[in-house]
Amino acid sequence: MLSDMIDILFDGPKDAAMTLILAHGAGAPMDSDFMNVFAAGISKRGGDRGIRTARFEFPYMAIRRATGKKRPPDRQPILLQTWREVIAQLSGQRLAIGGKSMGGRMASMIADDVGARGLVCLGYPFHAPGKTASPERLGHMETIE
């Protein structure tokens, strides 16, 4: 189980009408300038009770933060398992999920399975760097409800 390694950074009111869980992209942490500005902006403009944002890091990024050594992203099964564990930690709340680039792509792959109320993809990567668009990155998008 990965949850011992998962720290969650919150913005917005605890009694928010919804929580938006956000994952970082492949190269920057959950508290990058982009993620900080986006999370703060969403939390301030979320309606009557607001939207609470919850940000987390995948294991490879948490290790990078602890050691200072750059690591490649975890493989897809670890990324998806991390998503599931974060969602389980926040169960009982109305949840939307998403993220920047790779984080949003992973969220899109499990959004239906976990009953997310919404999906936010910030810079969805249609293909790996240097490649062309690929069905394995886009095909599932046609079936998200």
JOKA-V551771 format. One record per pair of residues at least 12 apart in sequence whose ideal C-beta (glycine too) atoms are under 6 Angstrom apart, sorted by the first residue. I is the first residue (numbers start at 0). J is the second residue. D is the distance in Angstrom with one decimal. If there is no record, write none. Layout:
i	j	d
I	J	D
I	J	D
This chain:
i	j	d
1	81	5.5
1	84	5.5
2	84	4.6
4	58	5.6
4	61	5.4
5	55	5.5
5	85	6.0
7	53	5.1
7	55	5.1
8	29	5.8
8	54	4.5
9	53	5.5
10	38	4.5
10	39	5.7
10	42	4.2
10	52	4.6
11	42	3.2
11	49	5.1
11	50	6.0
11	51	3.8
11	52	5.8
12	49	4.8
14	48	6.0
15	48	5.4
15	49	4.7
15	50	5.5
15	51	3.8
16	48	4.5
17	50	5.3
17	93	4.5
17	95	6.0
18	51	4.6
18	53	5.5
18	89	6.0
18	92	4.8
18	94	5.5
19	50	5.5
19	52	5.1
19	95	4.7
20	53	4.7
20	96	4.8
21	52	5.9
21	54	4.9
21	97	5.9
21	98	5.0
22	98	3.5
22	102	2.8
23	99	5.9
23	102	5.2
24	99	4.1
24	100	3.6
24	101	5.2
24	102	5.8
25	72	4.9
25	101	4.4
28	56	5.9
28	60	5.5
29	54	4.0
29	56	4.9
38	52	4.1
38	54	6.0
55	85	5.0
57	73	5.5
57	78	5.7
57	81	5.2
58	73	5.6
59	72	5.6
59	73	4.8
78	105	4.7
79	109	5.9
82	105	5.8
82	109	5.7
86	113	5.1
93	116	5.5
94	115	5.7
95	115	5.8
95	116	5.2
95	117	3.4
96	115	4.6
97	118	5.5
97	119	3.1
97	120	5.7
99	121	4.5
99	122	5.8
100	122	4.8
100	124	5.2
103	120	3.5
103	121	5.7
103	123	5.6
104	124	5.8
108	139	6.0
110	143	5.8
111	143	5.8
111	144	5.9
